[in-house]
Amino acid sequence: MGLHIFSRDKPLQRAVRWHSPLSGGVRGCLRWLPADDFKIYKKNIYKMTESVRIDKWLWAVRAFKTRSMASDACRSGKVTIDGQEVKPSREVKIDDGIKVVISPHFTRSLKVVQFLSNRVGAKLVATYADDVTTAEEYERFKKYNELNWERRDRGVGRPTKKERRDIERLKGEE
């Protein structure tokens, strides 16, 4: 991707035009900006979009480890925006309420604050997404994980097929 900088006759404005080197010609956008905004714009070309795909946004705010995992979750119906199941190509908007089913026992709720297409550090996620998951949901998930923990004596090894079936029957997972 090439980035070209043009100056207008006014010294307070600059233009940015970017194009793909594979296209063979200049394609893309030409936008005049005040000189103060130019440095910010040059760093955040991708962040100034009006919308972003849901799978890309979920990956960028670290709801999923990979973008393909986010896409798979969208396809399987685990991601909803304002109560509607979405496809990975759905565009998110500011103040959209997103629910992500992480496991059968835990659903994470997020609210879009800003658009983001590149993955950021964990400390910066709060500027792009609000976690509106209730404290009761986190507490319930924590209790489930504590109760689901199993202890096995050291050196006993893995359970046999019969022992595993007994454990499943005891837990009611059949």
N, C-alpha and C positions, 0 to 999 in steps of 0.2 A: 504494500500500500504506500503510495507516494503522497507527500504532503508539500504543497506549494504555498508560498506566502507572497501576497501582492500588497502593494501600498497604493492608496488612493491619493489624490492631490491634497486631501486633508491629512495632516500629520497625526490626528487623533484616532484614525481608523485604519484597520488592516483587514485583509480578506484571507480566508483560508479555503483552499480547494484541494480535495484529496481525490485520488483515482487509483484504480487497480492497475498495476503494471502489466497484467496479463490481458487487459482489455484492448491494448493496442492504441488507445486514444485517451483523451481526457474525458472521463465521466465522473459524475458525482455531484457534489454540492459546492456552490460558491456562496459564502456568507460573509457580510461585512460586520465587523465587530469593533466596539470601542477598544482603544489600546489597553485599558486596564483589564478588560475581560479576556484579552487575547492569550495571555499566559495560562490562565485557568482553562480556557477552551482547548488549547493545544494539549494539555495533559489529559483532559476528560472528553475527548471526542466522542467516545462511545457512551459516556454517562449522560449526555445531553439529549438522549432520545426521548420521544414522547411515550413510548411503551416498550416493553420487553416481554419475550416469551416466558410463560410460567415455569417451564422446566429450567431455563437458563437462570431465572431469578432465584428459584429455590436452591439451585446449586451455588449461586453466588453468595447467598446469605447463609450457607452452610447447613441447610436443612437436610441435604443429602451429600454423601461423600463424592459421588460422581454425577455428571449430567445425565448419563444413561440410566442411572438408578432413579433420578428424578423423572425422566421420560417414562420409564417403566411404571412408576407409581401413578403417574397421570393416566396412562393407558389402562391400568387395572382398576381405576376408580377410587384410588386412595386419596386423591387430592380434589378438594371442592373449593369453589369460589362462591361465596354467598349462597351456599346450599346446592349449587349445581356442579355435577361432575364435569371435569374439563379434560380436553386433549392437551398434549404437550405444546401445541402451537398457539394456544390461547394467549392473548396479550393481557398483561396485568395493568391495572390503573391505580393511581394513588387512592388510598383508603379502602382498597379491596380487602375483604376478610377472607383469609385462606385457612382451610383446615387440612392438616396432613395426618393421616393415620400411620403412625410409626409402627405400632404393633396392635394386636387385637385389644390390648388393655390400655393403650395410651394414644391420645389424639392431641397433636400440637396445633395451636391456633396462632396465626400470624396476621399482622396488618401491614400493608405496604405503606411505607413512609416516603421512600424515594426509589427511583429506578436505578438499576444496577445490572451491568452485563458482565463485568469481570469479577472474579472471586476476590474477596477481601479478607483481611485478618479477623479473627474472632472478636477482637476488641471493637472493631468498626461496624460490626453487624447491627448494633443498636441504632446507628444513624440511618439505616436503610429499612429496617423491619422492627416492628413492635411485637414482642411476644405477649399475647393476651391470653395465654393458657392459664386457667385458674389454678390457684394453689392446691385446691382439693384434687385436681387431676394429677399434679405432680406427687402429692402425698399418696394417692391411691396406687400410682405406678411404683413408688418406692416400697410400699407395703407388699405389693404383689411380688416384687423382686426378692424381698426378704423372705416371704413365705415359700417361694418357689425354689429356694436354695436347698440342695441336698448334700448330705455329708456321707462320705465313704471312707472307711479306715484306710490308712496308708499301707500299700503293699498288697491289698486285696485284688487289685486289677479291675478291669472292666467287668460290668455285669454280664452274666450269661444270658442267653436268649430267654430262658425261663424266668430269671430274676428281673430282666427288663420288662417282660410281660406282667409280672406281679407288681412292679413299680407303676406301670401305666394303669393297671386295674385299680390300684390303691389311689392314684391321683385322679382317676376318672377321665383319662384322656382318650378312651377308646372311641 
